[in-house]
Amino acid sequence: MKNTYFDLIDQSYYFPQEGFDLRDGYLNFHGISLKYLIDKYKTPFKLLYLPRISDQIKKARNLFNLAIKKNEYKGKYYYCYCTKCCHFYHVVKKALSEGIHIETSSSFDIDLILKLYKMGNINKRVIIVHNGYKTEDYIRKIVKLNQMGFDNSIVVLDSKIEILRVKKYADELDMQFKIGIRMAINEEPQSAYHTSRLGIRQSEIMDFYRSHIEGDASFQLKMVHFFVDSGIKDNMYYWGEFKKALKLFVELKQACPDIKALNLGGGFPIRNNLGFEYDYEYIINELVNNIQSACDAVGVDHPDIFTEFGKYTVGESGAIIFSVLEQKQQNDAEKWYMIDNSLINTIPDSWSIYEKFILLPINKWSNEYSQVNIGGISCDHSDYYNSEDMNQQVILPNYQNDDDEPLYIGFFHTGAYQDAISGYGGIKHCLIPSPKMIIIDRDERGNFVDTVYRNEQTVDEMLDILGYG
Ligand SMILES: Cc1ncc(COP(=O)(O)O)c(C=O)c1O
């Protein structure tokens, strides 16, 4: 009896499932016919299904509000979108249409905020959480935002030195800043614990508060921030870091009742395989309930809860579709499907950090199947995707080289970070511009001659690519 690819999926997972179903033998993504898009645009192409962004925001917000109600929690919930995850105007605009707030991470991000303001997508009441390393340029632009009347701009201190830089502007310009403190976490143990470079050491925060913030009218400490960047997971490591952060939060809140917000950062996961299970409702309830208990135990007010979900907001809207150009049997056990682009250039996380994505064929679901490796057409040895270092096997339908229609495949839920990291069209991770390039040669007499080939990338060049032109 023929064992088809459809049988395999049908027996292994719930299928069809949210976002994926078959119609007339072809895969649909969020109800959209991928076959229609392939016929219209030809492969390879990326796609972003914007309504998914709204759905994700609504889901998280509803669950937080439900948990707040159920626990009679006194603070509010604020959803911020972390722009670094995907800066494109169409994405940020869609997220903002849900009435969310924003997190920034670098100097160019402030220009992006100003564009959004000019284009009427935000007003001056939007809450802007400024994370990331504060270069002089970044701080100067944050100062400008404050001067313009963006009263809910909160500078989250990433290091102890940053406060001196902000203080300089506060004194010179007689300004007051809303600030937050990011506490550094112990990163998830691989071989040994080490403390994240991001934020201020937990053991130093109380002293830092007393020596630099307490009693200084230039600063209103409003927020405590911590982010476990391996994600919000229901495991001992996450809850351990979370409880440590809560302990420090309530200590700080007792010393400074002005603190109104606890920011949990990002870290909600998305579906990266068809068997993915994650109980968002349970986790959110645990987060709210634990914050409440820690505050009640020492008699401080419940803070407003902020999140900055990036991957969760936009990841599940994205997909990238390829054709298989050729199959190669390199030895008895190894079959390669060569696709019409590069994996390194399109989903770089699959190569650099072995990130997994949902991988499905668009057609040929009634064919038998085999385990394969997927090869990109760049010349780089590492330009492949397979089961190595991953728990999932890569299984796709068999096909014949003389089939009328090639095999089409899609990587799904690729909407987060991949464009920034792969440098789509010239954008950069966290919008940190390409540095200037200097060319050095020797002249006929052997002296060095140096010239600038290109200056540092400008904000306009970057924002133009992102659709803010
Ligand atoms: C400070 C901060 N907040 C939020 C995020 C978003 O994380 P995620 O995409 O996992 O939700 C990041 C990601 O690096 C971050 O550094």
The ligand as an SDF file (V2000), in Angstrom:
LIG
                    3D

 16 16  0  0  0  0  0  0  0  0999 V2000
   14.9710   43.9870   25.3150 C   0  0  0  0  0  0  0  0  0  0  0  0
   14.2570   43.0650   24.4170 C   0  0  0  0  0  0  0  0  0  0  0  0
   12.9110   43.0270   24.4740 N   0  0  0  0  0  0  0  0  0  0  0  0
   12.2100   42.2080   23.6560 C   0  0  0  0  0  0  0  0  0  0  0  0
   12.8380   41.3970   22.7460 C   0  0  0  0  0  0  0  0  0  0  0  0
   11.9950   40.5050   21.8540 C   0  0  0  0  0  0  0  0  0  0  0  0
   12.1890   39.1800   22.1150 O   0  0  0  0  0  0  0  0  0  0  0  0
   11.2940   38.0880   21.3920 P   0  0  0  0  0  0  0  0  0  0  0  0
   11.4110   38.3180   19.9470 O   0  0  0  0  0  0  0  0  0  0  0  0
   11.8520   36.7960   21.8400 O   0  0  0  0  0  0  0  0  0  0  0  0
    9.8860   38.2830   21.8830 O   0  0  0  0  0  0  0  0  0  0  0  0
   14.2250   41.3960   22.6570 C   0  0  0  0  0  0  0  0  0  0  0  0
   14.9190   40.5340   21.6980 C   0  0  0  0  0  0  0  0  0  0  0  0
   16.1010   40.4500   21.5790 O   0  0  0  0  0  0  0  0  0  0  0  0
   14.9570   42.2560   23.5230 C   0  0  0  0  0  0  0  0  0  0  0  0
   16.2870   42.3120   23.4870 O   0  0  0  0  0  0  0  0  0  0  0  0
  1  2  1  0
  2  3  1  0
  2 15  2  0
  3  4  2  0
  4  5  1  0
  5  6  1  0
  5 12  2  0
  6  7  1  0
  7  8  1  0
  8  9  2  0
  8 10  1  0
  8 11  1  0
 12 13  1  0
 12 15  1  0
 13 14  2  0
 15 16  1  0
M  END
$$$$
